[in-house]
Structure formats: structure tokens, C-alpha cells
């Protein structure tokens, strides 16, 4: 006797779901030694609202934190059709045929946001301004949509004739005021009706293309959101604890501040910002302003103050997590410097892969050194230094090597990655790759105004030969605590 494949699949899936649910219940159920009876008696004393809130909280937490497996769903399986390949094919074919209005709406929203027709987008900016500042107008949106649809379909059913098109405005207004009996007027065109797209038509393949792009949009959205879960699933306990504490503070703070927030103005500015943000002129203008501001040395000086402030905050948070015995014994920061050299690839591209310790010349400083001058060389790396603490000190458990983002050791500061850049002889430091990166100043950071004037008088070719940041280094730190002396 033959069995249909869809029934076999449905039966197997149902059995797998039942087995999985049973095994999960067995794994989560405690050993019955009388505690179940006590738990049920305690649960029975809870009110219905308390049990409801507890179930909702559990469902929300599991739904948010579930990453590697599908979150547990509500008991709605009895209202769902069984998995069937023919049913899936029929539903997919019907979805392709009848999903046209969905993609028309999507195209309209995208066209409005991307300013394909600036008059149309400007009109919606005005509509949003009026509706957002007067929220009661949101009630008028559904009938306004219905009137718009009926007006569009009216001109399809009763198209404008040449006589009406050439009519003077006064005659047209007089004709409207006099009125016309639509019930006795013979339509000149058939009414527009929803018609599913026939398989094989061009629109059918266009709908399949749109479905393909929609699936890609969902995948990209998932990929952008999924990295956030690592901040909430306690994979890094100190970091998640900080977010948890900040969320509690924000919850209490917003509870008291929310009544004083001008929500109408906020909604108005938010909607207008979304439309202005996608204007085709805005991004090039912002890039030009950012490039112009990034070219100045003053911008890098401001960035150094921000880096050092950020480093102070990070140090305060890290030191707050240190155990008490570390403060009692005393501790110090052990430093090691990472050295790299620049070498353009064969295609002449200058990206981050052009930097590396493998480009260092023979006889100069090694890839890792104990001092910033590079002469106290060591062939060790932070991974091997972990096993070689200084005499009288030992590493703190759980405290790993970290980059010095503040760059207090450098007189000119560091960049966003913690590097300070120098020329071929490891001199003339700067917090940017001068002569290599075209988006930064072409000269190093100088404190003398005389040297800056001399550099400004040089041509680009002379600067490229004289000053070019082809070396860089950054500092790594790790805390070491004093060893307790044994008492004899």
C-alpha cells in the first residue's frame, strides 16, 4: 500500500514535535519528591492576574533571548494545517498571483522616501506636518483613503472627455453645482476589478522578483538585529549587567520625564527627518562637510579629547569590577607595544590589509616590544606574555589584554583604533596616516608654528617624499596584582 509523501511528512513532523515537547518537559521537570505538591499549592494561592503576568513575562523573555532555536509557540497547533508540499505549492502560487497590491504599496513608500518625485514627497511632508501636530486628524485617515480610492476609480469608470477637458473653469464649476445624475449616466468604461495575475504573464515574474527581494530584506534585517542579542543573553556577564542597570535607570527616569516631553513636536520632527534623511542631496553634502572637517588638525585634537574621556570612563567601569583583594594588595598596568609597517599591495590599493608586522624591516624594532621606543624588544606576544608576569606580580583572573584607546602615552594622541603613525624612521608622530590616507592632512602633527609654515609652502610631491606615515604602533595594557608573601 502506497502512502502519499505529504501525509508521511506531516506525520513525521507531528511525531518529532511531540517527542521534542515530551523530552523538553522531562528535562525541565524536577524530581518528584513532594516538592511538586508544595509548588502547586503555592501556585494556587497566586491570583489570576499574577499568573497571567508571570506567563507573559516568561513568553516575552524566551522570545527575545531565543537565538539558536525557535522560541516556544502558543498552543495553536490544532488550528494550523499540516505541512504538505502540494499545499505549499498552491499557497505560494496564489501568493505570487495576488501580492500585487502589497508591492505597489511598498514601491509607493520607497518612491516617496527616495525622492523619486520631489513634488510628491514634499506634499507628504506637508501632510505629515499637519497630521502629526493635530493627532485627532488620524481618525480622518481611513475615510480619506476611501475617498481617494473612489475618486481614482471614478475617473477610470467615467473618463474625462475632450469636451470636459476643454471646458472653462467657470463652466466646469457651474456644471458641478447644477449636479449630474450618475445613476442614469451611462458609464463609458468598465469598472476596475481585482484580477489575479495569470501564471506566465510578465507581472507574474515581476511579483516573483519582488518576493525574492522581500525575502532578502527579511534576511538582512535579521542579520542586523541578531548581533544585538549578545548584549542581552549574558554571554558577557559584566557588559549585560551594565546594560541591565542602565535600563532600570532609564525606565525610572523616563517614567518621570515622559509627561514633560513634547510628543507632537517629537513625532513631527521624527517623520520629517526620515524624509529629509533620504534626500539625494543630503548625503553628498554631509560627506563633503565631514571630509572638510576631517582634513583639519583641530578636528583631530578634539578627537583626542574624546578618546581620552572615553578611556577614563572605560577605566572607571573596569576598575569598579575588580575584586576587593586586588585593591588590598595593589596592582599596576603592564604595557606592551604592537608595531606595524605599511606596504601597498600590487594593485596600489591602500587599505587596512596593507599594514602588518610582516612588513617590518630586518634589524628594526620587532612586532612586539616592551617599550614605546622599540629598543626593549621582545619576541613575545600578548598571548605568551600572559604566562610571564613580572616578578612579584601575577595576572588577575578574567582580566585580559586591552587596547589603550585614550593614547595618553602619545604626545599627539591616537586614532580610533589606538594607533599613532610615524614616518620611515619612526619619528614625526601623528594620529592619522599622513601621506597615505587622502582623507587626512598631508603633514604630521606639529607643535611648532614655524614648521607648519614650512610644510605649507611645500608642494604635494615634496610632502609625499619627505613626510609619509609608513609605520605605526599602539599600546596594549593588562593589570597585574601583587603576589601575597607567604608567612613562614
C-alpha positions as CSV (number, residue, x, y, z in Angstrom):
1,X,0.0,0.0,0.0
2,X,1.5,3.4,-1.0
3,X,1.3,6.4,1.2
4,X,1.3,10.0,-0.1
5,X,4.5,11.9,0.6
6,X,2.8,14.9,2.1
7,X,1.0,12.7,4.7
8,X,4.3,11.0,5.6
9,X,6.0,14.3,6.0
10,X,3.1,15.7,8.2
11,X,3.1,12.6,10.3
12,X,6.8,12.6,10.8
13,X,6.9,16.3,11.7
14,X,4.0,15.8,14.2
15,X,5.8,12.9,15.8
16,X,9.0,14.9,16.0
17,X,7.2,17.9,17.6
18,X,5.5,15.6,20.1
19,X,8.8,13.8,21.0
20,X,10.7,17.1,21.3
21,X,8.0,18.6,23.6
22,X,7.9,15.5,25.7
23,X,11.7,15.4,26.1
24,X,11.8,19.1,26.9
25,X,9.2,18.6,29.6
26,X,11.1,15.7,31.1
27,X,14.3,17.7,31.1
28,X,12.7,20.7,32.7
29,X,10.6,18.8,35.3
30,X,12.2,18.4,38.7
31,X,12.5,15.2,40.7
32,X,9.1,14.5,42.3
33,X,9.8,14.1,46.0
34,X,6.9,16.1,47.3
35,X,8.1,19.5,46.1
36,X,5.6,19.4,43.2
37,X,2.7,19.3,45.6
38,X,4.1,22.3,47.5
39,X,4.7,24.2,44.3
40,X,1.2,23.5,43.1
41,X,-0.2,24.7,46.4
42,X,1.9,27.9,46.2
43,X,0.8,28.4,42.6
44,X,-2.8,28.0,43.5
45,X,-2.5,30.9,46.0
46,X,-1.5,33.3,43.3
47,X,-4.1,35.5,41.7
48,X,-5.2,35.1,38.1
49,X,-3.5,38.4,37.2
50,X,-0.2,37.4,38.8
51,X,-0.2,34.1,37.0
52,X,-1.1,35.9,33.7
53,X,1.7,38.5,34.2
54,X,4.2,35.7,35.0
55,X,3.3,33.7,31.9
56,X,3.5,36.9,29.7
57,X,7.0,37.8,31.1
58,X,8.3,34.3,30.6
59,X,7.0,34.2,27.0
60,X,8.5,37.7,26.2
61,X,11.9,36.8,27.7
62,X,12.1,33.5,25.9
63,X,11.0,35.1,22.6
64,X,13.6,37.8,22.8
65,X,16.5,35.7,24.0
66,X,15.9,32.7,21.8
67,X,18.6,32.7,19.1
68,X,19.8,29.2,18.3
69,X,16.4,27.6,18.3
70,X,12.8,28.5,17.5
71,X,11.1,30.0,20.6
72,X,8.3,28.0,22.1
73,X,5.0,29.0,20.5
74,X,1.5,29.3,21.9
75,X,-0.8,26.2,21.8
76,X,-2.3,26.9,18.4
77,X,-1.3,23.8,16.5
78,X,-4.8,22.5,16.4
79,X,-5.8,25.5,14.2
80,X,-2.9,25.1,11.8
81,X,-3.0,23.0,8.7
82,X,-0.4,20.1,8.5
83,X,2.7,20.6,6.4
84,X,2.1,19.5,2.9
85,X,4.2,20.0,-0.2
86,X,1.1,20.4,-2.6
87,X,-0.5,22.9,-0.2
88,X,2.7,24.9,0.0
89,X,2.9,25.0,-3.8
90,X,-0.7,26.1,-4.2
91,X,-0.3,28.8,-1.5
92,X,2.9,30.1,-3.0
93,X,1.3,30.2,-6.5
94,X,-1.7,32.1,-5.1
95,X,0.6,34.5,-3.1
96,X,2.5,35.3,-6.3
97,X,-0.7,35.9,-8.2
98,X,-2.4,38.1,-5.6
99,X,0.5,40.0,-3.9
100,X,0.5,42.9,-6.4
101,X,-1.2,45.5,-4.2
102,X,1.4,44.8,-1.4
103,X,4.3,45.5,-3.7
104,X,2.5,48.6,-5.2
105,X,2.3,50.0,-1.7
106,X,5.9,49.1,-1.0
107,X,7.0,50.8,-4.2
108,X,5.0,53.9,-3.3
109,X,6.6,54.2,0.1
110,X,10.1,53.6,-1.3
111,X,9.5,56.2,-4.1
112,X,8.3,58.7,-1.5
113,X,11.3,58.1,0.8
114,X,13.9,58.2,-2.0
115,X,12.5,61.5,-3.5
116,X,11.8,60.0,-7.0
117,X,9.2,62.7,-7.4
118,X,10.1,65.7,-5.2
119,X,6.7,67.3,-5.6
120,X,5.0,64.1,-4.3
121,X,7.4,63.8,-1.4
122,X,7.1,67.5,-0.5
123,X,3.3,67.0,-0.4
124,X,3.6,64.1,2.0
125,X,6.0,66.2,4.2
126,X,3.2,68.8,4.5
127,X,0.6,66.2,5.2
128,X,2.7,64.6,7.9
129,X,3.3,68.1,9.5
130,X,-0.4,68.8,9.7
131,X,-1.5,65.4,10.9
132,X,1.4,64.9,13.5
133,X,0.7,68.3,15.1
134,X,-3.0,67.6,15.2
135,X,-3.3,63.9,16.2
136,X,-7.1,63.9,16.0
137,X,-6.7,64.1,12.2
138,X,-5.5,60.4,12.3
139,X,-9.2,59.5,12.7
140,X,-9.8,61.1,9.3
141,X,-7.2,59.0,7.6
142,X,-9.4,55.9,6.8
143,X,-12.2,57.8,5.2
144,X,-9.7,60.0,3.3
145,X,-8.1,56.8,1.9
146,X,-11.5,55.5,0.9
147,X,-12.4,58.8,-0.8
148,X,-9.1,58.8,-2.7
149,X,-9.6,55.3,-3.9
150,X,-13.2,56.1,-5.1
151,X,-12.0,59.2,-6.9
152,X,-9.4,57.3,-8.8
153,X,-11.7,54.5,-9.7
154,X,-14.4,57.1,-10.7
155,X,-12.1,58.6,-13.4
156,X,-11.5,55.1,-14.7
157,X,-15.2,54.3,-14.8
158,X,-16.1,57.8,-16.2
159,X,-13.0,59.0,-18.0
160,X,-12.6,62.7,-18.9
161,X,-13.8,63.5,-22.4
162,X,-12.4,66.1,-24.7
163,X,-15.4,68.3,-24.1
164,X,-14.9,68.3,-20.4
165,X,-11.1,68.7,-20.7
166,X,-11.5,71.9,-22.8
167,X,-14.3,73.3,-20.6
168,X,-13.5,76.7,-18.9
169,X,-13.2,76.6,-15.1
170,X,-16.3,78.7,-14.7
171,X,-18.4,76.3,-16.9
172,X,-16.9,73.3,-15.1
173,X,-17.9,74.8,-11.7
174,X,-21.4,75.6,-12.9
175,X,-21.8,72.1,-14.2
176,X,-20.8,70.7,-10.9
177,X,-23.2,72.9,-8.9
178,X,-26.0,72.0,-11.2
179,X,-25.3,68.4,-10.5
180,X,-25.5,65.3,-12.7
181,X,-27.5,62.2,-12.2
182,X,-24.8,59.4,-12.0
183,X,-27.5,56.8,-11.6
184,X,-28.8,57.4,-15.1
185,X,-25.5,58.3,-16.7
186,X,-24.1,55.5,-18.9
187,X,-20.5,54.6,-18.0
188,X,-18.0,54.8,-20.8
189,X,-15.5,52.2,-19.4
190,X,-15.8,49.0,-17.4
191,X,-15.1,49.3,-13.6
192,X,-11.7,48.3,-12.3
193,X,-11.8,44.9,-10.6
194,X,-9.1,42.9,-8.8
195,X,-7.7,40.3,-11.1
196,X,-5.1,37.7,-10.1
197,X,-2.1,37.6,-12.3
198,X,-2.1,34.6,-14.7
199,X,0.9,32.4,-14.4
200,X,3.2,33.0,-17.3
201,X,2.5,36.8,-17.6
202,X,5.2,39.4,-17.2
203,X,3.6,40.6,-13.9
204,X,3.8,37.1,-12.5
205,X,7.6,37.1,-12.9
206,X,7.8,40.7,-11.5
207,X,5.9,39.5,-8.4
208,X,8.3,36.6,-8.0
209,X,11.2,39.1,-8.3
210,X,9.6,41.3,-5.6
211,X,9.1,38.3,-3.3
212,X,12.7,37.3,-3.8
213,X,13.8,40.8,-2.8
214,X,11.4,40.8,0.2
215,X,13.0,37.6,1.4
216,X,16.4,39.2,1.1
217,X,15.1,42.2,3.1
218,X,14.0,40.0,5.9
219,X,17.3,38.1,5.9
220,X,19.3,41.4,6.1
221,X,17.0,42.7,8.8
222,X,17.6,39.5,10.8
223,X,21.4,39.7,10.3
224,X,21.4,43.3,11.5
225,X,19.3,42.6,14.6
226,X,20.8,39.3,15.7
227,X,24.2,40.8,16.8
228,X,22.3,42.8,19.4
229,X,21.3,39.6,21.2
230,X,24.8,39.0,22.5
231,X,24.3,42.1,24.7
232,X,21.1,40.7,26.2
233,X,21.8,36.9,26.6
234,X,24.5,37.3,29.4
235,X,27.2,35.9,27.1
236,X,29.4,38.7,28.6
237,X,28.1,39.0,32.2
238,X,29.7,42.3,33.1
239,X,28.5,44.0,29.9
240,X,25.0,42.7,30.1
241,X,24.9,43.6,33.8
242,X,25.8,47.2,32.9
243,X,23.0,47.3,30.2
244,X,20.6,45.9,32.7
245,X,21.4,48.5,35.3
246,X,21.2,51.3,32.7
247,X,17.8,50.0,31.5
248,X,16.5,50.2,35.1
249,X,17.7,53.7,35.5
250,X,16.3,54.7,32.1
251,X,12.9,53.1,33.0
252,X,12.6,55.1,36.2
253,X,14.0,58.3,34.6
254,X,11.6,58.1,31.6
255,X,8.6,57.5,33.9
256,X,9.0,60.9,35.4
257,X,10.3,62.7,32.3
258,X,7.7,61.4,29.8
259,X,4.9,63.8,30.8
260,X,7.2,66.8,30.0
261,X,8.2,65.6,26.5
262,X,6.5,67.4,23.6
263,X,5.4,64.3,21.8
264,X,3.6,66.1,19.0
265,X,6.7,68.1,18.1
266,X,8.9,64.9,18.5
267,X,6.7,62.9,16.2
268,X,6.6,65.8,13.7
269,X,10.4,66.1,13.7
270,X,10.9,62.4,13.5
271,X,8.7,61.9,10.4
272,X,10.3,64.9,8.7
273,X,13.8,63.7,9.5
274,X,13.0,60.3,7.9
275,X,12.1,62.0,4.6
276,X,14.9,64.6,4.7
277,X,17.4,61.9,5.6
278,X,16.9,60.1,2.2
279,X,17.2,63.3,0.1
280,X,19.7,62.7,-2.7
281,X,21.5,66.0,-2.0
282,X,21.9,65.4,1.7
283,X,24.4,62.6,1.8
284,X,26.9,64.2,-0.7
285,X,26.7,67.4,1.3
286,X,27.3,65.7,4.6
287,X,30.2,63.7,3.2
288,X,31.8,67.0,1.9
289,X,31.3,68.7,5.2
290,X,32.7,65.7,7.1
291,X,35.7,65.5,4.7
292,X,36.4,69.2,5.1
293,X,36.2,68.9,8.9
294,X,38.3,65.8,9.0
295,X,41.1,67.5,7.0
296,X,41.8,70.0,9.7
297,X,44.2,69.3,12.6
298,X,41.8,70.9,15.1
299,X,39.3,68.1,14.4
300,X,41.9,65.5,15.4
301,X,42.7,67.5,18.6
302,X,39.1,67.4,19.5
303,X,39.0,63.7,18.7
304,X,41.9,63.1,21.2
305,X,40.0,64.8,24.0
306,X,37.0,62.5,23.2
307,X,39.3,59.4,23.1
308,X,40.8,60.2,26.5
309,X,37.4,60.9,28.0
310,X,36.1,57.6,26.7
311,X,39.2,55.8,28.1
312,X,38.6,57.4,31.6
313,X,35.0,56.1,31.6
314,X,36.1,52.6,30.5
315,X,38.8,52.5,33.2
316,X,36.3,53.6,35.8
317,X,33.9,50.8,34.8
318,X,36.7,48.2,34.6
319,X,38.2,49.2,38.0
320,X,34.7,49.1,39.6
321,X,34.5,45.4,38.7
322,X,37.9,44.5,40.2
323,X,37.7,42.2,43.3
324,X,38.4,43.6,46.7
325,X,41.6,41.6,47.1
326,X,43.1,43.5,44.1
327,X,42.6,46.8,45.8
328,X,44.0,45.4,49.1
329,X,47.2,44.0,47.5
330,X,47.7,46.8,45.0
331,X,48.0,46.5,41.2
332,X,49.7,48.0,38.2
333,X,49.3,48.2,34.4
334,X,51.8,46.2,32.4
335,X,52.2,47.6,28.9
336,X,53.4,46.1,25.6
337,X,53.5,47.8,22.2
338,X,52.4,46.5,18.8
339,X,54.5,47.7,15.8
340,X,53.5,47.6,12.2
341,X,54.7,48.9,8.8
342,X,52.8,49.9,5.7
343,X,53.3,48.4,2.3
344,X,50.9,48.9,-0.6
345,X,49.7,45.8,-2.5
346,X,50.4,45.2,-6.2
347,X,47.3,46.9,-7.3
348,X,48.3,50.1,-5.5
349,X,45.4,49.9,-3.0
350,X,45.9,51.2,0.5
351,X,43.5,49.5,2.8
352,X,43.8,48.1,6.3
353,X,45.4,44.9,4.9
354,X,48.4,46.9,3.8
355,X,49.5,47.2,7.4
356,X,51.1,44.4,9.3
357,X,54.1,43.2,11.3
358,X,55.3,41.1,8.4
359,X,56.3,44.3,6.6
360,X,58.8,45.3,9.3
361,X,62.4,45.6,8.0
362,X,65.2,43.4,9.2
363,X,67.1,45.0,12.1
364,X,64.5,47.4,13.2
365,X,62.0,47.0,16.1
366,X,60.1,43.7,16.3
367,X,56.4,43.2,16.1
368,X,56.0,43.4,19.9
369,X,58.2,45.5,22.3
370,X,58.1,46.3,26.0
371,X,58.8,50.0,25.4
372,X,57.4,52.6,23.1
373,X,60.9,53.4,21.8
374,X,61.1,49.9,20.3
375,X,64.6,49.1,21.6
376,X,63.5,47.0,24.5
377,X,62.5,44.3,22.0
378,X,60.8,41.1,22.9
379,X,59.8,38.3,20.6
380,X,56.8,37.5,22.7
381,X,53.2,38.4,22.1
382,X,50.4,39.3,24.5
383,X,49.3,35.6,24.4
384,X,52.7,34.4,25.5
385,X,53.3,37.3,27.9
386,X,50.3,36.1,29.8
387,X,52.5,33.3,31.1
388,X,55.3,35.6,32.1
389,X,54.2,38.2,34.6
390,X,56.8,40.5,36.2
391,X,58.5,39.3,39.3
392,X,56.4,39.9,42.4
393,X,53.2,40.2,40.3
394,X,50.6,37.8,38.9
395,X,47.9,38.3,36.4
396,X,44.3,39.0,37.5
397,X,42.0,36.2,36.6
398,X,39.5,37.3,33.9
399,X,41.4,40.5,33.1
400,X,42.8,40.2,29.5
401,X,44.9,42.4,27.3
402,X,43.1,45.5,26.2
403,X,44.0,48.4,23.8
404,X,44.7,51.8,25.2
405,X,42.1,53.8,23.4
406,X,43.0,57.1,25.2
407,X,46.6,57.3,24.0
408,X,47.9,59.2,27.0
409,X,51.3,57.8,26.3
410,X,51.5,59.6,22.9
411,X,52.0,63.4,22.8
412,X,49.8,63.7,19.7
413,X,47.1,61.1,20.7
414,X,45.9,58.1,18.8
415,X,43.3,57.3,16.1
416,X,40.1,55.3,16.6
417,X,42.0,52.0,16.6
418,X,44.6,53.2,19.1
419,X,47.4,53.7,16.6
420,X,49.9,56.6,16.4
421,X,51.5,57.0,12.9
422,X,55.1,57.9,12.2
423,X,57.4,58.2,9.2
424,X,60.1,55.7,8.0
425,X,62.4,56.4,10.9
426,X,59.6,56.1,13.5
427,X,59.5,59.9,14.1
428,X,57.1,62.8,13.4
429,X,54.1,61.2,15.1
430,X,50.5,61.9,14.2
431,X,47.1,60.4,15.0
432,X,46.4,59.9,11.3
433,X,48.2,58.2,8.3
434,X,49.5,61.4,6.6
435,X,50.7,60.9,3.0
436,X,48.9,57.5,2.9
437,X,45.3,58.3,3.5
438,X,43.9,61.0,1.2
439,X,41.1,62.0,3.6
440,X,43.5,63.3,6.3
441,X,46.1,66.1,6.4
442,X,49.2,65.6,4.3
443,X,51.5,66.6,7.1
444,X,52.2,65.2,10.6
445,X,51.1,66.9,13.8
446,X,53.5,69.7,14.6
447,X,53.6,71.9,17.7
448,X,55.9,74.5,16.2
449,X,54.2,77.1,14.0
450,X,57.4,77.7,12.1
451,X,57.5,74.0,10.9
452,X,53.8,74.2,9.9
453,X,54.5,77.3,7.8
454,X,57.5,75.5,6.1
455,X,55.3,72.5,5.4
456,X,52.5,74.6,3.9
457,X,55.0,76.1,1.4
458,X,56.0,72.6,0.2
459,X,54.4,71.1,-2.9
460,X,52.4,67.8,-2.8
461,X,55.3,65.9,-4.4
462,X,57.8,67.2,-1.8
463,X,55.5,66.3,1.0
464,X,55.0,62.8,-0.4
465,X,58.7,62.2,-0.4
466,X,59.6,64.0,2.9
467,X,56.6,63.0,5.0
468,X,54.8,59.8,4.7
469,X,53.4,57.7,7.6
470,X,54.6,54.2,6.8
471,X,54.9,53.0,10.4
472,X,52.5,52.8,13.3
473,X,52.3,51.4,16.8
474,X,49.8,51.1,19.6
475,X,49.8,50.2,23.3
476,X,48.2,47.2,25.0
477,X,47.6,47.0,28.7
478,X,46.9,44.4,31.3
479,X,46.5,44.6,35.1
480,X,48.8,42.6,37.4
481,X,48.3,42.3,41.1
482,X,51.0,41.9,43.8
483,X,51.7,38.4,45.0
484,X,51.0,37.7,48.6
485,X,54.1,36.8,50.5
486,X,53.9,33.6,52.4
487,X,54.4,33.8,56.1
488,X,56.8,31.3,57.5
